[in-house]
Structure formats: C-alpha cells, structure tokens
Amino acid sequence: MKTTTDHFDVIIVGAGLSGIGAAYHLQRDCPSKSYAILEGREAIGGTWDLFRYPGIRSDSDMHTLGYSFKPWRDAKAIADGPSILKYIEETATDAGIDRHIRLQHKVTKVDWSSRDAKWTVEAQRGDTNEAIQLTCNFLLMCSGYYSYREGFTPEFPGRERFRGAVVHPQQWPENLDYSGKKVVVIGSGATAMTLIPSLAETAASVVMLQRSPTYVISRPDRDVIANFLRKILPERWAYAVARWKNVTLQQWVYRKTRTDPKTVKRRLLQMVRQELGPDYDVATHFTPRYDPWDQRLCLVPNSDLFAAIRSGKASVVTDQIETFTENGIRLESGEELAADIIITATGLNLVVLGEAMVEVDGQPIDFASTWSYKGMMYTGVPNLATTFGYINASWTLRADLIAEFVCRIINRMDETGMRQVVPQLRAEDADMPARSWIEGFSAGYMDRAMHMFPKQGDREPWINPQNYRRDKKMFRYGSLDDGALTFSNPPSA
C-alpha cells in the first residue's frame, strides 16, 4: 500500500557529501523553499559511511574535498574515513539539515507530471518495508555514481574451489580477521593502495596482484602551508587561500599531463624509483601503458605503500590470473600465490540516478538517448538535476557549483512565474556531433558504463568539460537565457 505523505518544493535524493552540501546551498540561496532529503541507508554520509575497510581515507585533500562554506579544521589534509564522516555529520547538525533527512527511504521511481508541474517520488522504507509516495516541484539527485548494492567483481575461473574468504571492499565484514594471514589483494587502484599498508601492519604477508600498473604519487598527509595559514589568518580566510592554492595546483598538474605527458610520466616514475631504490623493477610494477591522468593517479600519503614494500610486508605481482585454486591463485606465468584471504579491489558498478526508474508524463526515460546540459541536466527531463563531480579533481568542487546553479534556476522560475524548466536543443545544435559523457579517461569502471549515460556535444552548454575553471565560469556566470533552458508552464496552464 502506498501512502502519500508530504509535498516539498525540493526533494534531494542522497544524504552523502553531495546531498548535505546541496541542502546547505538551498537553505542559503532559496530560504523560502521547503525540502526533504531521502536517504536509502540507515545513516548519512554516503561513501564515507558505506565503506568500512581498513585504512579507508580520502585520496583528495580536504581543503578541496571539503565544502566551500565549511572550513576543514583537522591538521591532516588527507583524512581518514571516520573523520570525513564526522565532518559531514557536523555540517548537517550545525546547519539544521539533519531535521530534513528521512533515513531508510530508498527511492525506486520518479514520475514527472507536466499537468501538475511536479514529481511524484516513490520510495521503499527499509525499516517497515512500506511504499512511500511524496511529491516535489524540483528533484535534485545526489545519490552518487555507483551502485550501493554491490561492487564490481569479474568472473574468476575456479573461484568456487578456493577454501578461504573472498571479500570485496564494498562489503567488508566487520569480523574479518586477517592477523597472521596471507592476503592477496586483486587490483591496483585507490582502494587497493589504501588497503595494503593497513593490512600489512598485522597480516603475515600482503600481495597486490595487478594486471597492469597504475601511476602512484606520494604526498604528506598534512598541508604545511594550510596549517600555517590557520595560525596567522582568520579561519575562513586561511581556508579560502588553502583551497585556492590546492585547486590551482590540481588544475596545473592536470593540464601538464595533457600538454606534456612524457615529462610528467618521467617525473612520476623517478619519484617511485627514489622510494623503492635502483634494484626494484619499476618498469614492470609501476609503469602504466597509458599516460598520466588517462586514468586517476593514486595518492599514497606519507609513502605508506612504499614503506610497506620496502619492509617486505607487502609486495607487488604483475600478471594475469589463470584460476583460483584451493589454496590461492595460479597465474598465467605458472606462479602460484598462496592465500588465506583474497580481496577483490576490482572497482565499482556505475549507475545512472541511483538506479531509480524515471518517467516523464508516464513515459520511461532512456538517459543514453538524451543530451547532457552542463553535465547536470538532461534534454526532455524537466525540473531535475544530478550531481556528478570530477574524475581529475575533488568531487565537491563540482558538487558545490551544481548546487549553486540549481538555486539560480529555482529562483529564476520564481521570478518568471514559471513552474517548469527543461533543457532543449536549439536550432543551431541540430547537427551537433555526439561525444561520450566523459572523455579522455579510460578507467574500466567508466568504460563499462558510459553507454548508459547521456551524450555531450561540442559546444556550451552541452558539454561536460571536467575542468573546474571552465565549469566555474559556465555555472556561476553563464546566462540562464541561453536558448537551451526553456522556462514554461505557468500556473494558469
């Protein structure tokens, strides 16, 4: 049985880093609007509450991963998961956002009615299994980009033969005891490189098994300049300067990888050799086949991964898996890796709009057939925006910009007396070539899912540039009267 409960001006889906930030912007820039946040899980925090594996931490500095409006106060800029979760919870409590959150409300379907100019949102309550129905005028999807149900695990031959535990980091068991055990971690992304130093503290041995290497860079977990600025400047000034510094550095490094990848590659590998010494086989284990930032660089705080390798507690094997065996993994080279526990740090399953079904006037929407407006709205889909951050910088930088822009749109609707806004291609866009929603990024989890995402074009506002400087100009200063955003459907209609 469905129960209609409430109507809101705005419903935000997801109470993670993006959703809490969006609520803050909404309260600040659209103070008259009512809103609710629907969170499918039993707690807020999103990624930072879901993932519980050892060593969980950020791989971006918290002066840019943190919100623009709330200074990060901890001395560590590369923060552990519990500290980030506390920061999100603090933000929600201090701003009174927590009073608007409805936990265990998993959104399953949303349907837009042009006649009523509102969304009907269907959600399943996790605690009572009750089907809930709410309505809103604007829907902001902050549900993240990956499935919360399960991570990605390839089919491994012989997996059923293995006598030990096989664990994906997204479903880390609370009682998993790896002390004194032989552990093999399959994968070489950020999750694997976070796990391995932590596991190596008590495990008998830890092997990072990779098909191909990833670029790795070590940085201190404390930002000396940011910590110094806090001593001599007011907190908000210090935070703003540190944020500007780190954004500028991030963007400079990324541009350098695009314009001079050979120099960046040479420098990155030189730094790895300095960490591991002249006798280590860096060519095999830390030299990728692609250029820097064709996939995400992995950050290693305080050289912890390299320290674990130097100590002999951890090692890297670059090879292909032939089969799981009763006692470990046999590789195509013939080598066998003994294991008590195998961890499949093999990535995520990307999803569109948190796996919710979307209809407009009763017609299902195939997002792959839509065009992306500024990487956050979709042609033919009214009063809906989604938050998707950066693959080459901190997620929250873009989440903040999108939340600001949504508030601009809502306020413009009030100014014009219109109830509906929808992106539509202009006449001059008719022959626009279609491009992938994310370009120049070859990570497997992206390649597996890009066919589900909208198309981007070759001109504004139909682009998703993944460029903070360009996005800032497009979101903050771009005109709402661009001919692509169509405001319509006044109350008299």
Secondary structure as GFF3:
##gff-version 3
##sequence-region A 1 493
A	DSSP	beta_strand	2	13	.	.	.	ID=ss1
A	DSSP	alpha_helix	17	29	.	.	.	ID=ss2
A	DSSP	beta_strand	35	38	.	.	.	ID=ss3
A	DSSP	alpha_helix	47	50	.	.	.	ID=ss4
A	DSSP	alpha_helix	62	65	.	.	.	ID=ss5
A	DSSP	alpha_helix	81	94	.	.	.	ID=ss6
A	DSSP	three_ten_helix	97	100	.	.	.	ID=ss7
A	DSSP	beta_strand	101	102	.	.	.	ID=ss8
A	DSSP	beta_strand	105	113	.	.	.	ID=ss9
A	DSSP	beta_strand	118	125	.	.	.	ID=ss10
A	DSSP	beta_strand	131	141	.	.	.	ID=ss11
A	DSSP	three_ten_helix	159	161	.	.	.	ID=ss12
A	DSSP	beta_strand	165	167	.	.	.	ID=ss13
A	DSSP	three_ten_helix	169	171	.	.	.	ID=ss14
A	DSSP	beta_strand	182	186	.	.	.	ID=ss15
A	DSSP	alpha_helix	190	200	.	.	.	ID=ss16
A	DSSP	beta_strand	205	210	.	.	.	ID=ss17
A	DSSP	beta_strand	216	219	.	.	.	ID=ss18
A	DSSP	alpha_helix	224	232	.	.	.	ID=ss19
A	DSSP	alpha_helix	235	259	.	.	.	ID=ss20
A	DSSP	alpha_helix	261	276	.	.	.	ID=ss21
A	DSSP	alpha_helix	282	285	.	.	.	ID=ss22
A	DSSP	beta_strand	298	301	.	.	.	ID=ss23
A	DSSP	alpha_helix	304	311	.	.	.	ID=ss24
A	DSSP	beta_strand	314	318	.	.	.	ID=ss25
A	DSSP	beta_strand	321	325	.	.	.	ID=ss26
A	DSSP	beta_strand	328	331	.	.	.	ID=ss27
A	DSSP	beta_strand	336	338	.	.	.	ID=ss28
A	DSSP	beta_strand	341	344	.	.	.	ID=ss29
A	DSSP	three_ten_helix	353	355	.	.	.	ID=ss30
A	DSSP	beta_strand	357	360	.	.	.	ID=ss31
A	DSSP	beta_strand	363	364	.	.	.	ID=ss32
A	DSSP	three_ten_helix	367	369	.	.	.	ID=ss33
A	DSSP	beta_strand	372	373	.	.	.	ID=ss34
A	DSSP	beta_strand	377	378	.	.	.	ID=ss35
A	DSSP	beta_strand	384	386	.	.	.	ID=ss36
A	DSSP	alpha_helix	395	416	.	.	.	ID=ss37
A	DSSP	beta_strand	420	423	.	.	.	ID=ss38
A	DSSP	three_ten_helix	427	429	.	.	.	ID=ss39
A	DSSP	alpha_helix	444	447	.	.	.	ID=ss40
A	DSSP	three_ten_helix	450	452	.	.	.	ID=ss41
A	DSSP	alpha_helix	468	472	.	.	.	ID=ss42
A	DSSP	pi_helix	473	477	.	.	.	ID=ss43
A	DSSP	beta_strand	485	488	.	.	.	ID=ss44
###
